[in-house]
Amino acid sequence: MTREIKTESRLEKVLASGKFAATGELGPPRSADKHEVIEKVKHLLGNVDSVNITDNQTAVVRMSSLAAGLLAQQQGLEVNMQMVCRDRNRIAIESDIMGAYALGIKNLLTLSGDHQKFGDHPQAKNVFDIDSIHLIQTIKMMRDDGKLLSGQEIPPEGRPKIFIGAAFNPFADPEDYRVHRVAKKVAAGVDFLQSQCIYDMDRFRRFMKKAVDMGLTEKAYFMAGVTPLKNIGMAKYMKNFVPGITVPDECVNRIKGVPKDKQADEGLKMACEQIEEFKQMEGVAGVHLMLIEWEHMVPTIVKMANLIPRPTFS
């Protein structure tokens, strides 16, 4: 069943058509070297429908998501520009939304942002003038109502027709609250949602059943986050040190149970098994592939998971 198209986003066209979508992720460099962005684009182009450009992730200073997104777009990639509330007040946020759309960016991923104490500038002042839910409402108001938060009107020809995205985490505690948090984002007007890395399939199944039962998947597109485990060190780190992610012992033991030089292959195999289940899972409209600083493996995993060729539209 197709849904109404609100923007010119290619990602929206894929999702609205009912085809299983695939998005990727690109982390801008900790420098002004545009060639790092361009090199990463080569592994993503043609393999996914659009790519998240992260916004100073983990509160570490990097090239801006707007600049890196424009560079990636110039190479032919459709981007989902991330925007965090940590670093901007509402004036800067609204300005960047208009600027991003003027430069041809059609998708925007709304996030509160990691606290600066976890990054490389712990002494920095945070902003958090608005939160991620308010940011969703802001973009929707600018797009659909043609108004800024101040009430100032935007001329019809200047409204940013942005496809609005957000993140969701089914694994943070308390478990029962997670779907209600997502419901608030859906009520605010989000169009698509990408999950945190999924390893605990049982808990994700429970979450998606609740989302379907509440009718949330009829109002927004849900995408499942996939991050292959490269080795036993990564598996243990994700399990023990990354907040908001649960890695079952069976995942750790499976990686541990193969020779060191075969662990990356086993991690990719596990990820592809997940993707096959997501394709059949009610309410899941696609996958978000987060191959952290492993972008060169994107062509491999999309081939293994039968995610290519990607849909095309005239």
C-alpha positions in Angstrom: 0.0 0.0 0.0 1.5 3.3 -1.1 1.4 6.5 1.0 1.1 10.2 0.1 4.4 11.7 -1.1 5.2 14.9 0.9 8.7 15.8 -0.5 11.1 15.2 -3.4 13.1 12.8 -1.3 14.2 9.6 -3.0 14.2 7.8 0.3 10.5 8.8 0.8 9.7 7.4 -2.7 11.3 4.1 -1.8 9.5 3.8 1.5 6.1 5.0 0.1 6.3 2.5 -2.7 6.4 -0.3 -0.2 9.9 -1.5 -1.3 12.3 -2.5 1.5 14.6 0.5 2.0 18.3 0.6 2.9 20.2 3.6 4.3 23.8 4.0 5.3 25.9 6.2 7.4 29.0 8.4 6.9 31.0 10.0 9.6 32.6 13.3 8.5 36.4 13.6 9.2 38.0 15.4 12.1 39.5 17.8 9.7 38.7 20.0 6.7 39.8 17.3 4.2 37.0 16.9 1.8 38.7 14.0 0.1 37.9 11.8 3.1 34.2 12.4 2.5 34.5 11.8 -1.2 36.4 8.5 -0.6 33.7 7.2 1.7 31.0 8.1 -0.7 32.5 5.7 -3.3 31.5 2.7 -1.1 28.0 3.9 -0.5 26.9 5.2 -3.9 24.4 2.9 -5.6 24.3 0.5 -2.6 21.8 2.4 -0.4 18.9 4.7 -0.9 20.3 7.6 1.2 23.1 8.1 3.8 23.1 9.7 7.2 25.7 12.4 7.6 26.5 12.5 11.3 26.6 15.7 13.3 29.6 15.8 15.6 28.7 12.4 16.9 29.7 11.5 20.4 30.2 15.3 20.9 33.6 15.1 19.1 34.3 18.0 16.7 34.1 17.0 13.0 33.4 18.7 9.7 29.8 20.0 9.9 27.0 17.7 8.7 25.8 20.4 6.4 29.2 20.8 4.6 29.9 17.1 4.5 26.4 16.4 3.3 26.8 18.9 0.4 30.1 17.3 -0.6 28.5 13.9 -0.6 25.5 15.1 -2.5 27.8 16.6 -5.2 29.1 13.1 -5.7 25.5 11.9 -6.4 24.6 10.6 -3.0 21.2 11.5 -1.4 21.9 12.4 2.2 20.0 12.5 5.5 21.6 15.4 7.3 21.7 14.9 11.0 21.0 17.9 13.2 21.5 17.8 17.0 20.0 20.2 19.5 23.1 20.3 21.7 24.9 22.9 19.7 22.2 25.3 18.3 19.5 27.5 19.6 16.2 27.8 17.7 17.5 30.7 15.6 20.5 28.6 14.3 18.3 25.5 13.9 15.7 27.3 11.7 18.5 29.0 9.7 20.3 25.7 9.0 17.0 24.0 8.0 16.4 26.6 5.4 20.0 26.6 4.3 20.1 22.8 4.0 17.0 22.7 1.8 18.2 25.6 -0.3 21.4 23.5 -1.0 19.3 20.6 -2.1 19.2 18.4 1.0 15.8 16.7 1.3 16.1 14.5 4.4 16.9 15.7 7.9 17.5 13.4 10.9 16.6 15.0 14.3 18.6 14.2 17.4 19.0 15.7 20.9 22.8 15.0 20.7 25.3 13.3 23.0 26.2 15.4 26.1 29.4 17.3 25.6 31.0 15.8 28.7 31.5 12.6 26.6 33.4 14.4 23.8 36.6 16.2 23.2 35.3 19.5 24.6 33.8 18.6 27.9 34.1 22.2 29.0 31.8 23.4 26.2 28.4 24.9 27.0 25.5 23.0 25.7 22.4 24.7 24.3 19.4 22.3 24.2 17.1 25.3 23.5 14.7 22.7 22.1 14.7 18.9 22.2 14.4 16.4 19.4 10.6 16.2 19.6 10.3 20.0 19.5 12.7 19.9 16.5 10.4 17.5 14.6 7.5 19.9 15.3 9.6 22.9 14.1 10.5 21.3 10.8 6.9 20.2 10.2 5.6 23.7 11.0 8.1 25.2 8.6 7.2 22.6 5.9 3.5 22.2 6.2 2.4 25.5 7.8 5.0 27.9 6.4 5.8 29.3 9.8 8.8 29.8 12.1 8.6 29.3 15.8 8.3 33.0 16.2 5.1 33.0 14.1 6.9 34.7 11.1 5.5 33.3 7.9 7.6 31.7 5.2 6.6 32.4 1.6 5.1 29.3 -0.1 8.0 29.1 -2.6 10.5 29.2 0.3 9.1 26.4 2.5 11.7 23.7 3.2 10.1 20.4 1.9 12.1 18.2 4.2 11.4 14.5 4.8 11.7 14.3 8.6 13.6 11.5 10.4 14.4 10.6 14.0 16.1 7.9 16.0 14.6 5.4 18.4 16.1 3.1 20.9 14.1 0.0 21.9 16.7 -1.1 24.4 17.0 1.7 26.9 15.3 1.2 30.3 12.5 1.2 31.3 11.6 -1.1 28.4 7.8 -0.4 28.5 8.4 3.3 28.1 10.3 3.1 24.8 7.4 2.7 22.5 5.6 5.6 24.2 8.6 7.8 23.6 8.5 6.9 19.9 4.7 7.6 19.9 5.5 11.2 21.0 7.8 11.6 18.0 5.1 10.2 15.7 2.6 12.6 17.1 5.0 15.4 16.6 5.1 14.6 12.9 8.1 12.5 12.2 8.1 10.7 8.8 10.7 7.9 9.3 12.6 6.5 12.2 15.9 4.6 12.4 16.7 2.4 15.4 19.8 2.1 17.5 22.1 -1.0 16.7 20.1 -4.2 17.2 21.6 -7.3 18.7 18.8 -8.3 21.1 16.3 -9.6 18.6 13.8 -10.8 21.2 13.5 -7.4 22.7 13.2 -5.8 19.3 10.4 -8.2 18.3 8.5 -7.2 21.4 9.0 -3.5 20.6 7.8 -3.8 17.0 4.7 -5.7 18.1 3.8 -2.9 20.4 4.5 -0.3 17.7 2.3 -2.2 15.3 -0.5 -2.7 17.8 -0.5 1.0 18.6 -0.8 1.9 14.9 2.5 3.7 14.9 3.8 1.9 11.8 0.9 3.1 9.8 1.9 6.8 10.5 5.7 6.6 10.2 8.3 4.3 8.5 10.4 2.2 11.0 13.9 1.2 9.9 16.0 -1.4 11.9 19.6 -0.5 12.7 22.2 -3.0 11.8 25.9 -2.9 12.8 28.0 -6.0 12.1 30.3 -7.1 14.9 33.8 -7.1 13.5 35.5 -9.2 16.2 35.2 -10.4 19.8 36.7 -7.1 21.1 34.0 -5.1 19.5 31.3 -7.5 20.7 32.5 -7.2 24.3 32.9 -3.4 24.1 29.3 -3.0 22.7 28.0 -5.3 25.4 29.8 -3.7 28.4 30.5 -0.1 27.6 27.9 1.3 25.1 24.8 2.7 26.9 21.4 1.9 25.5 22.6 -1.2 23.6 22.0 -4.8 24.7 24.2 -7.6 23.3 23.0 -11.1 24.3 25.6 -13.6 25.4 24.7 -15.8 22.5 26.0 -13.1 20.1 29.3 -12.7 22.0 29.7 -16.5 22.2 29.0 -16.9 18.5 31.8 -14.5 17.5 34.1 -15.9 20.1 33.5 -19.4 18.8 35.2 -18.8 15.4 38.9 -18.2 14.7 40.1 -14.6 14.9 40.5 -14.3 11.1 36.9 -15.5 10.6 35.2 -13.3 13.1 34.5 -10.4 10.7 32.9 -12.9 8.3 30.8 -14.3 11.1 29.7 -10.9 12.1 28.6 -10.1 8.6 26.7 -13.4 8.4 24.9 -12.6 11.7 23.9 -9.2 10.3 22.5 -10.7 7.1 20.5 -13.2 9.1 19.0 -10.2 11.0 18.2 -8.4 7.7 16.4 -11.4 6.3 14.2 -11.5 9.4 13.6 -7.7 9.2 12.4 -8.1 5.6 9.6 -10.3 7.0 8.9 -8.5 10.2 5.6 -6.7 10.4 6.1 -2.9 10.6 9.7 -2.8 9.5 10.1 -0.8 6.3 13.9 -1.1 5.8 17.3 -1.3 7.4 19.8 1.4 8.5 23.3 0.1 8.0 25.8 1.6 10.4 29.2 0.2 9.4 31.2 2.4 11.7 34.5 3.4 10.0 33.9 0.3 7.9 32.2 1.9 4.9 34.3 -0.1 2.4 32.3 -3.2 3.5 28.9 -1.8 2.5 29.1 -3.2 -1.0 29.8 -6.7 0.5 26.9 -6.7 3.0 24.3 -5.3 0.6 25.3 -8.1 -1.8 25.2 -10.8 0.8 21.8 -9.6 2.1 20.3 -9.3 -1.4 19.7 -5.6 -1.0 20.9 -4.7 -4.5 20.0 -3.4 -7.0 18.3 -0.5 -5.3 15.0 0.8 -6.6 15.1 3.5 -9.2 12.5 6.2 -10.0 12.1 8.4 -13.1 
